[in-house]
């Protein structure tokens, strides 16, 4: 973070100093919301959550090296007291970013945000110092925390923006206004809260409405292959750049194909040239993510050669997103359990089938270990049923539906599509899934694990990988 004195911070956030012996003391470390992450020179922001009140950890934070606490009440240690810590954090983030002059790139979409953010970061960091979110810090707390990591030499700030309601993205873009705004797609994630895809499009389009005009350098990067995203061209004064496989896209992919391991290759075409490349990432859905990242990097001055090289070397930075690990016994585990919605479920299933192509030639099988997709509202039954049916249509060898009612809908969809034997099964929880897989997996099998974050299915992948480690240690 840029160095600021406590007096400067109090002025920026409109707070009152309490128990601060020297207002000239400077914050030189990170701004954190977890007292366990405090480093020397930190500012600790205290939030009162449902189960834990950060104010109770103020003393611990200061003892660990924090110079002060951002709080809503005096806490007996140096503190800047404000009416609302969330709003204060946002005001501080905006002021800090404005001091750097960094170019802010923001992206949103129903699926693929985190993977695309990671790609953009891996491209732009080759062009200059870049700050981007760790994981998916994309809400009113996570976004300011990311922005506050900028330094005097930061050239690019990449921000991921999520939304559950109309107005969320408008609020986030008001905290740290982007110059380049990217909309990936409009799907069905959080459709239960929004009420329909048109409402989701309305919310996502707040991104392009926030951008500066074309004359002031604003650029809207939009998916030419998604009609609801493409329609956002009328909602912005920024210059529009289209990406996709459409012939009308400014940045597009041609000759897309997937190798036996599920890694996509394609010809990348930009306004300044084209190059052939292969991604290290698994799944054809990453082609669209790579095109989006290319459009951003191209707008920021990177050459097609630089972009193609960076894309061909890019890896997954965020955990539990298509993490592919082959065990010593030849079983491949694909941990994509961080989150799930209907669009990302379909993409993951297609990636599983592509990855299992080579395995099937030697007797290997594809396993889809799937859990519930949250926040689908009235669409939950239909969407889970559709995913179960798709698993059968794609000829996935084994479907293991994990959990309660939603999992039973997955299994029912598979059954109604023709999976009547042992090709699909419904188990109660993660441990039951682990027990089943332990008894049936064999060399050459490929196992996809995916569900919404609340399901905690990463435990299945972790248990299966730990089995391999323990097996090597014990000689099993």
C-alpha positions as semicolon CSV with decimal commas, in nm:
position;residue;x (nm);y (nm);z (nm)
1;X;0,000;0,000;0,000
2;X;0,102;0,360;-0,055
3;X;0,234;0,504;0,272
4;X;-0,017;0,730;0,448
5;X;-0,023;0,883;0,794
6;X;-0,307;0,811;1,032
7;X;-0,403;1,179;1,011
8;X;-0,431;1,154;0,631
9;X;-0,639;0,839;0,655
10;X;-0,873;0,996;0,911
11;X;-0,930;1,289;0,675
12;X;-0,994;1,063;0,373
13;X;-1,249;0,845;0,553
14;X;-1,405;1,124;0,758
15;X;-1,318;0,953;1,086
16;X;-1,225;1,058;1,437
17;X;-0,895;0,961;1,598
18;X;-0,909;0,777;1,930
19;X;-0,613;0,677;2,150
20;X;-0,367;0,775;1,876
21;X;-0,064;0,935;2,046
22;X;0,095;1,049;1,720
23;X;-0,128;1,112;1,412
24;X;0,187;1,133;1,199
25;X;0,249;0,760;1,242
26;X;0,230;0,600;0,901
27;X;0,059;0,290;0,769
28;X;0,329;0,110;0,575
29;X;0,184;-0,242;0,568
30;X;-0,127;-0,400;0,421
31;X;-0,486;-0,325;0,513
32;X;-0,634;-0,647;0,654
33;X;-0,963;-0,768;0,800
34;X;-0,821;-1,079;0,969
35;X;-0,603;-1,023;1,275
36;X;-0,403;-1,334;1,181
37;X;-0,285;-1,158;0,865
38;X;-0,152;-0,848;1,040
39;X;0,204;-0,747;0,951
40;X;0,419;-0,466;1,084
41;X;0,269;-0,133;0,983
42;X;-0,077;-0,274;0,899
43;X;-0,415;-0,107;0,932
44;X;-0,671;-0,350;1,075
45;X;-1,030;-0,297;0,956
46;X;-1,274;-0,434;1,214
47;X;-1,600;-0,576;1,084
48;X;-1,888;-0,707;1,291
49;X;-1,999;-1,029;1,123
50;X;-2,274;-1,274;1,208
51;X;-2,047;-1,491;1,423
52;X;-1,733;-1,285;1,486
53;X;-1,685;-0,917;1,571
54;X;-1,349;-0,786;1,453
55;X;-1,357;-0,520;1,723
56;X;-1,293;-0,797;1,976
57;X;-0,957;-0,862;1,805
58;X;-0,837;-0,502;1,798
59;X;-0,588;-0,549;2,080
60;X;-0,454;-0,867;1,923
61;X;-0,407;-0,686;1,590
62;X;-0,214;-0,399;1,745
63;X;0,000;-0,635;1,948
64;X;0,084;-0,813;1,621
65;X;0,205;-0,492;1,458
66;X;-0,096;-0,297;1,333
67;X;-0,049;0,076;1,385
68;X;-0,423;0,137;1,421
69;X;-0,772;-0,005;1,379
70;X;-1,049;0,119;1,152
71;X;-1,360;0,075;1,366
72;X;-1,712;0,196;1,442
73;X;-1,640;0,251;1,811
74;X;-1,339;0,312;2,037
75;X;-1,160;-0,015;2,110
76;X;-0,896;0,083;2,368
77;X;-0,611;0,090;2,116
78;X;-0,518;0,342;1,844
79;X;-0,823;0,368;1,620
80;X;-0,990;0,575;1,352
81;X;-1,361;0,563;1,430
82;X;-1,610;0,593;1,143
83;X;-1,982;0,545;1,097
84;X;-1,942;0,261;0,846
85;X;-1,622;0,060;0,801
86;X;-1,727;-0,071;0,457
87;X;-1,779;0,280;0,322
88;X;-1,459;0,401;0,484
89;X;-1,261;0,118;0,328
90;X;-1,403;0,208;-0,012
91;X;-1,320;0,577;0,027
92;X;-0,965;0,491;0,127
93;X;-0,924;0,257;-0,171
94;X;-1,040;0,520;-0,419
95;X;-0,806;0,784;-0,276
96;X;-0,508;0,548;-0,283
97;X;-0,567;0,436;-0,642
98;X;-0,608;0,796;-0,759
99;X;-0,266;0,879;-0,617
100;X;-0,097;0,610;-0,826
101;X;-0,240;0,692;-1,166
102;X;-0,264;0,317;-1,236
103;X;-0,488;0,204;-1,519
104;X;-0,784;0,017;-1,372
105;X;-0,932;-0,279;-1,557
106;X;-1,255;-0,425;-1,420
107;X;-1,440;-0,734;-1,531
108;X;-1,768;-0,904;-1,459
109;X;-1,977;-1,192;-1,592
110;X;-2,187;-1,483;-1,480
111;X;-1,901;-1,731;-1,515
112;X;-1,530;-1,729;-1,586
113;X;-1,449;-1,409;-1,395
114;X;-1,173;-1,549;-1,179
115;X;-1,007;-1,751;-1,455
116;X;-1,013;-1,452;-1,689
117;X;-0,883;-1,221;-1,417
118;X;-0,591;-1,457;-1,368
119;X;-0,519;-1,456;-1,741
120;X;-0,531;-1,077;-1,764
121;X;-0,294;-1,051;-1,469
122;X;-0,047;-1,293;-1,625
123;X;-0,047;-1,090;-1,946
124;X;-0,028;-0,742;-1,796
125;X;0,242;-0,819;-1,542
126;X;0,475;-0,866;-1,838
127;X;0,406;-0,506;-1,935
128;X;0,446;-0,351;-1,591
129;X;0,379;-0,387;-1,217
130;X;0,027;-0,526;-1,179
131;X;-0,205;-0,581;-0,883
132;X;-0,496;-0,826;-0,903
133;X;-0,723;-1,006;-0,655
134;X;-0,620;-1,323;-0,481
135;X;-0,903;-1,571;-0,524
136;X;-1,234;-1,401;-0,598
137;X;-1,228;-1,089;-0,382
138;X;-1,503;-0,925;-0,583
139;X;-1,746;-0,761;-0,341
140;X;-1,771;-0,438;-0,141
141;X;-1,502;-0,558;0,101
142;X;-1,276;-0,769;-0,118
143;X;-1,248;-0,514;-0,397
144;X;-1,116;-0,231;-0,176
145;X;-0,873;-0,471;-0,009
146;X;-0,731;-0,555;-0,351
147;X;-0,716;-0,190;-0,458
148;X;-0,533;-0,097;-0,139
149;X;-0,243;-0,322;-0,239
150;X;-0,132;-0,080;-0,510
151;X;0,206;0,091;-0,474
152;X;0,363;0,400;-0,624
153;X;0,496;0,201;-0,919
154;X;0,176;0,005;-0,992
155;X;0,091;0,039;-1,359
156;X;-0,219;-0,183;-1,384
157;X;-0,492;-0,266;-1,135
158;X;-0,719;-0,559;-1,229
159;X;-1,047;-0,587;-1,040
160;X;-1,312;-0,859;-1,045
161;X;-1,667;-0,741;-0,976
162;X;-1,945;-0,973;-0,867
163;X;-2,313;-0,898;-0,821
164;X;-2,615;-1,053;-0,658
165;X;-2,848;-0,758;-0,707
166;X;-2,900;-0,472;-0,947
167;X;-2,687;-0,181;-0,827
168;X;-2,399;-0,388;-0,689
169;X;-2,166;-0,325;-0,983
170;X;-2,265;0,041;-0,996
171;X;-2,153;0,067;-0,635
172;X;-1,824;-0,113;-0,698
173;X;-1,736;0,095;-1,004
174;X;-1,805;0,403;-0,793
175;X;-1,541;0,290;-0,543
176;X;-1,262;0,244;-0,799
177;X;-1,375;0,368;-1,142
178;X;-1,233;0,156;-1,427
179;X;-1,102;0,288;-1,756
180;X;-1,143;-0,050;-1,925
181;X;-1,453;-0,255;-1,844
182;X;-1,501;-0,616;-1,955
183;X;-1,826;-0,815;-1,959
184;X;-1,775;-1,186;-2,022
185;X;-2,124;-1,329;-2,041
186;X;-2,476;-1,327;-1,904
187;X;-2,571;-1,667;-1,766
188;X;-2,780;-1,802;-1,483
189;X;-2,553;-1,758;-1,180
190;X;-2,754;-1,599;-0,893
191;X;-3,068;-1,611;-1,106
192;X;-3,265;-1,677;-0,788
193;X;-3,174;-1,332;-0,659
194;X;-3,207;-1,150;-0,991
195;X;-3,524;-1,313;-1,116
196;X;-3,418;-1,370;-1,478
197;X;-3,140;-1,334;-1,735
198;X;-3,267;-0,993;-1,847
199;X;-3,223;-0,864;-1,493
200;X;-2,875;-1,019;-1,480
201;X;-2,791;-0,837;-1,805
202;X;-2,918;-0,515;-1,654
203;X;-2,686;-0,561;-1,356
204;X;-2,378;-0,664;-1,558
205;X;-2,428;-0,372;-1,795
206;X;-2,370;-0,129;-1,509
207;X;-2,003;-0,199;-1,581
208;X;-2,007;-0,032;-1,924
209;X;-2,230;0,249;-1,805
210;X;-1,961;0,347;-1,555
211;X;-1,683;0,388;-1,811
212;X;-1,538;0,719;-1,933
213;X;-1,629;0,830;-2,282
214;X;-1,424;0,718;-2,579
215;X;-1,274;1,068;-2,592
216;X;-1,155;1,025;-2,233
217;X;-1,004;0,683;-2,296
218;X;-1,289;0,457;-2,189
219;X;-1,299;0,110;-2,348
220;X;-1,579;-0,146;-2,317
221;X;-1,467;-0,502;-2,398
222;X;-1,773;-0,712;-2,482
223;X;-1,842;-1,072;-2,581
224;X;-1,960;-1,073;-2,942
225;X;-2,092;-1,430;-2,903
226;X;-2,337;-1,345;-2,623
227;X;-2,639;-1,146;-2,753
228;X;-2,719;-0,998;-2,412
229;X;-2,361;-0,875;-2,371
230;X;-2,333;-0,747;-2,725
231;X;-2,649;-0,545;-2,674
232;X;-2,465;-0,345;-2,407
233;X;-2,293;-0,144;-2,683
234;X;-2,587;0,096;-2,662
235;X;-2,539;0,150;-2,289
236;X;-2,191;0,301;-2,297
237;X;-2,013;0,610;-2,422
238;X;-1,684;0,422;-2,422
239;X;-1,523;0,279;-2,733
240;X;-1,639;-0,081;-2,785
241;X;-1,406;-0,373;-2,858
242;X;-1,565;-0,710;-2,936
243;X;-1,410;-1,051;-2,869
244;X;-1,531;-1,399;-2,957
245;X;-1,550;-1,646;-3,242
246;X;-1,788;-1,427;-3,442
247;X;-1,653;-1,291;-3,770
248;X;-1,739;-0,944;-3,645
249;X;-1,522;-0,970;-3,335
250;X;-1,214;-0,746;-3,322
251;X;-1,028;-1,018;-3,131
252;X;-1,132;-1,367;-3,230
253;X;-1,039;-1,734;-3,233
254;X;-1,023;-1,947;-3,544
255;X;-0,964;-2,318;-3,598
256;X;-1,040;-2,408;-3,237
257;X;-0,968;-2,767;-3,142
258;X;-0,890;-2,960;-2,824
259;X;-0,606;-3,209;-2,779
260;X;-0,649;-3,551;-2,612
261;X;-0,569;-3,397;-2,273
262;X;-0,842;-3,135;-2,307
263;X;-0,616;-2,837;-2,381
264;X;-0,744;-2,601;-2,650
265;X;-0,546;-2,472;-2,948
266;X;-0,655;-2,198;-3,186
267;X;-0,545;-1,918;-3,413
268;X;-0,558;-1,587;-3,227
269;X;-0,652;-1,301;-3,458
270;X;-0,613;-0,938;-3,345
271;X;-0,625;-0,605;-3,530
272;X;-0,244;-0,613;-3,552
273;X;-0,183;-0,973;-3,651
274;X;-0,250;-1,337;-3,572
275;X;-0,067;-1,623;-3,404
276;X;-0,131;-1,993;-3,339
277;X;-0,114;-2,106;-2,979
278;X;-0,206;-2,381;-2,733
279;X;-0,323;-2,311;-2,381
280;X;-0,198;-2,504;-2,078
281;X;-0,545;-2,467;-1,928
282;X;-0,801;-2,746;-1,954
283;X;-1,131;-2,700;-2,132
284;X;-1,248;-2,529;-2,449
285;X;-1,432;-2,266;-2,244
286;X;-1,094;-2,107;-2,170
287;X;-1,071;-1,993;-2,533
288;X;-1,330;-1,723;-2,467
289;X;-1,149;-1,623;-2,147
290;X;-0,821;-1,599;-2,339
291;X;-0,982;-1,380;-2,607
292;X;-1,117;-1,146;-2,340
293;X;-0,775;-1,119;-2,179
294;X;-0,617;-1,060;-2,521
295;X;-0,856;-0,775;-2,597
296;X;-0,761;-0,602;-2,272
297;X;-0,387;-0,654;-2,318
298;X;-0,400;-0,539;-2,679
299;X;-0,575;-0,219;-2,574
300;X;-0,298;-0,158;-2,323
301;X;-0,022;-0,181;-2,581
302;X;0,096;-0,542;-2,577
303;X;0,193;-0,692;-2,912
304;X;0,033;-1,006;-3,051
305;X;0,364;-1,190;-3,004
306;X;0,382;-1,091;-2,637
307;X;0,020;-1,187;-2,583
308;X;0,047;-1,526;-2,754
309;X;0,358;-1,617;-2,557
310;X;0,202;-1,514;-2,227
311;X;-0,119;-1,706;-2,299
312;X;0,071;-2,020;-2,396
313;X;0,256;-2,009;-2,063
314;X;-0,038;-1,903;-1,844
315;X;-0,149;-2,129;-1,560
316;X;-0,430;-2,146;-1,308
317;X;-0,350;-1,904;-1,026
318;X;-0,659;-1,950;-0,808
319;X;-0,713;-2,271;-0,616
320;X;-0,979;-2,533;-0,684
321;X;-1,045;-2,415;-1,038
322;X;-0,975;-2,696;-1,285
323;X;-0,674;-2,802;-1,080
324;X;-0,552;-3,114;-1,257
325;X;-0,337;-3,365;-1,069
326;X;-0,240;-3,714;-1,184
327;X;-0,182;-3,959;-0,902
328;X;0,103;-4,210;-0,912
329;X;-0,149;-4,486;-0,982
330;X;-0,268;-4,316;-1,301
331;X;-0,592;-4,166;-1,167
332;X;-0,639;-3,799;-1,262
333;X;-0,822;-3,567;-1,020
334;X;-0,976;-3,245;-1,153
335;X;-1,059;-3,020;-0,857
336;X;-1,302;-2,754;-0,981
337;X;-1,489;-2,736;-0,653
338;X;-1,454;-2,366;-0,572
339;X;-1,794;-2,277;-0,716
340;X;-2,054;-2,377;-0,970
341;X;-2,344;-2,248;-1,175
342;X;-2,523;-2,406;-1,474
343;X;-2,288;-2,251;-1,730
344;X;-1,968;-2,348;-1,552
345;X;-2,106;-2,698;-1,484
346;X;-2,164;-2,752;-1,854
347;X;-1,818;-2,621;-1,940
348;X;-1,655;-2,846;-1,681
349;X;-1,840;-3,154;-1,803
350;X;-1,728;-3,090;-2,159
351;X;-1,371;-3,043;-2,037
352;X;-1,394;-3,373;-1,847
353;X;-1,507;-3,558;-2,158
354;X;-1,226;-3,403;-2,364
355;X;-0,969;-3,498;-2,099
356;X;-1,106;-3,850;-2,081
357;X;-1,072;-3,912;-2,454
358;X;-0,723;-4,058;-2,432
359;X;-0,802;-4,242;-2,111
360;X;-1,096;-4,429;-2,267
361;X;-0,865;-4,584;-2,525
362;X;-0,688;-4,769;-2,243
363;X;-0,996;-4,855;-2,040
364;X;-1,010;-4,541;-1,827
365;X;-1,342;-4,387;-1,727
366;X;-1,472;-4,035;-1,668
367;X;-1,630;-3,961;-1,330
368;X;-1,840;-3,650;-1,264
369;X;-1,870;-3,596;-0,889
370;X;-2,121;-3,313;-0,873
371;X;-2,292;-3,128;-0,590
372;X;-2,559;-2,860;-0,564
373;X;-2,559;-2,530;-0,749
374;X;-2,674;-2,257;-0,511
375;X;-2,887;-1,945;-0,560
376;X;-3,093;-2,065;-0,855
377;X;-3,432;-1,996;-0,701
378;X;-3,726;-2,132;-0,896
379;X;-3,488;-2,256;-1,167
380;X;-3,305;-2,495;-0,936
381;X;-3,498;-2,812;-1,027
382;X;-3,480;-2,752;-1,403
383;X;-3,111;-2,657;-1,399
384;X;-2,998;-2,954;-1,189
385;X;-3,208;-3,186;-1,402
386;X;-3,048;-3,041;-1,717
387;X;-2,694;-3,094;-1,586
388;X;-2,774;-3,456;-1,503
389;X;-2,911;-3,507;-1,853
390;X;-2,606;-3,343;-2,009
391;X;-2,372;-3,581;-1,828
392;X;-2,551;-3,869;-1,999
393;X;-2,557;-3,702;-2,340
394;X;-2,184;-3,639;-2,318
395;X;-2,134;-4,008;-2,233
396;X;-1,972;-3,943;-1,895
397;X;-1,895;-4,289;-1,758
398;X;-2,004;-4,233;-1,399
399;X;-2,211;-3,960;-1,233
400;X;-2,191;-3,929;-0,854
401;X;-2,447;-3,677;-0,728
402;X;-2,353;-3,562;-0,378
403;X;-2,585;-3,401;-0,123
404;X;-2,954;-3,354;-0,058
405;X;-3,246;-3,251;-0,275
406;X;-3,044;-3,079;-0,549
407;X;-2,824;-3,385;-0,588
408;X;-3,133;-3,604;-0,622
409;X;-3,244;-3,378;-0,907
410;X;-2,907;-3,430;-1,078
411;X;-2,948;-3,805;-1,046
412;X;-3,311;-3,787;-1,165
413;X;-3,207;-3,594;-1,475
414;X;-2,950;-3,860;-1,558
415;X;-3,203;-4,138;-1,497
416;X;-3,464;-3,976;-1,719
417;X;-3,206;-3,934;-1,993
418;X;-3,136;-4,305;-1,994
419;X;-2,886;-4,371;-1,714
420;X;-3,070;-4,663;-1,556
421;X;-2,788;-4,886;-1,439
422;X;-2,484;-4,810;-1,229
423;X;-2,375;-4,519;-1,447
424;X;-2,519;-4,272;-1,193
425;X;-2,564;-4,279;-0,820
426;X;-2,682;-4,043;-0,544
427;X;-2,480;-4,032;-0,220
428;X;-2,552;-3,835;0,094
429;X;-2,232;-3,641;0,154
430;X;-1,866;-3,590;0,067
431;X;-1,744;-3,879;0,281
432;X;-1,985;-4,118;0,113
433;X;-1,851;-4,003;-0,224
434;X;-1,493;-4,060;-0,108
435;X;-1,578;-4,409;0,016
436;X;-1,740;-4,498;-0,316
437;X;-1,453;-4,365;-0,524
438;X;-1,189;-4,536;-0,309
439;X;-1,353;-4,869;-0,378
440;X;-1,399;-4,826;-0,753
441;X;-1,131;-4,602;-0,904
442;X;-0,872;-4,760;-1,128
443;X;-0,574;-4,648;-1,332
444;X;-0,668;-4,423;-1,623
445;X;-0,983;-4,282;-1,462
446;X;-1,042;-3,905;-1,471
447;X;-1,246;-3,760;-1,183
448;X;-1,410;-3,415;-1,196
449;X;-1,524;-3,268;-0,862
450;X;-1,752;-2,964;-0,884
451;X;-2,024;-2,788;-0,682
452;X;-2,110;-2,454;-0,532
453;X;-1,870;-2,340;-0,263
454;X;-2,116;-2,404;0,018
455;X;-2,112;-2,778;-0,059
456;X;-1,746;-2,814;0,037
457;X;-1,677;-3,083;-0,223
458;X;-1,311;-2,986;-0,238
459;X;-1,285;-3,234;0,051
460;X;-1,348;-3,515;-0,196
461;X;-1,062;-3,409;-0,421
462;X;-0,832;-3,349;-0,125
463;X;-0,907;-3,689;0,025
464;X;-0,838;-3,867;-0,304
465;X;-0,509;-3,684;-0,347
466;X;-0,411;-3,751;0,013
467;X;-0,475;-4,122;-0,048
468;X;-0,205;-4,115;-0,313
469;X;0,042;-3,946;-0,079
470;X;-0,027;-4,187;0,205
471;X;-0,012;-4,480;-0,034
472;X;0,336;-4,379;-0,148
473;X;0,452;-4,332;0,212
474;X;0,311;-4,659;0,339
475;X;0,391;-4,858;0,029
476;X;0,030;-4,954;-0,042
